[in-house]
Amino acid sequence: MTRIGVSPVRNVNFRVNVGTAIPRSVTLHALPPSILTLVPAYRGLQFILVEDDIVIIDPDTFEIVDVIPA
C-alpha cells in the first residue's frame, strides 16, 4: 500500500477490532479502486494501515468495519 502514498499507523492506542471507534485525529484514506472492484460493499468507506494490516473504517462513525490481515 505504500506505493499509493499511505503511511502505516504505528503504536496505536486503540484495539484493532471490528466495532472499535478510532480517534478522529487519525487520517483516513480513500480505498483504491482495486479493493472496491473486489469488495463493492466497501464503497463509501475509507481505510488506514496499521502496521501491514488494512483497516476499513466508516468515515461517519470512525468505527472499524473490517480488518484485512497482511
C-alpha positions in Angstrom: 0.0 0.0 0.0 2.9 2.3 0.4 3.1 2.6 -3.3 -0.1 4.6 -3.2 1.4 7.0 -0.7 -0.2 5.8 2.5 2.0 5.5 5.5 1.1 2.9 8.2 0.0 4.0 11.6 2.2 2.5 14.3 1.9 2.4 18.1 -1.8 2.7 18.0 -3.7 3.4 21.3 -6.8 1.5 20.3 -7.8 -2.1 19.7 -7.8 -3.1 16.1 -11.1 -5.0 16.3 -14.4 -4.6 14.3 -16.6 -2.2 16.1 -13.9 -0.2 17.8 -14.1 3.6 17.3 -10.7 5.0 16.4 -9.6 8.6 17.3 -10.8 11.2 14.9 -7.3 12.6 14.8 -6.3 9.6 12.6 -6.2 10.5 8.9 -8.4 8.3 6.8 -7.6 7.4 3.1 -9.8 6.6 0.1 -9.9 2.9 -0.8 -8.1 2.1 -4.0 -10.3 1.1 -7.0 -8.7 -2.4 -6.9 -10.2 -3.1 -3.5 -13.6 -1.6 -4.5 -13.6 -3.9 -7.5 -13.0 -6.9 -5.2 -15.4 -5.8 -2.5 -18.0 -3.4 -3.8 -19.7 -3.3 -0.4 -16.8 -1.2 0.8 -17.8 1.7 -1.4 -18.1 4.9 0.7 -15.7 3.5 3.4 -12.1 4.5 3.9 -9.1 2.9 5.4 -5.9 3.2 7.4 -2.9 0.9 7.5 -2.0 -0.4 11.0 1.5 -2.0 10.6 0.7 -4.0 7.4 -3.0 -4.7 8.0 -5.6 -2.8 6.0 -8.2 -1.5 8.5 -11.5 -0.5 6.8 -13.2 2.5 8.6 -16.7 4.0 8.4 -15.8 7.7 7.9 -19.1 8.8 9.6 -18.6 7.0 12.9 -14.8 6.3 12.7 -15.6 2.7 13.6 -13.6 -0.2 12.3 -15.8 -2.2 9.8 -13.2 -4.9 8.8 -9.6 -5.8 9.2 -7.7 -7.4 6.3 -4.6 -9.0 7.6 -1.4 -8.5 5.6 
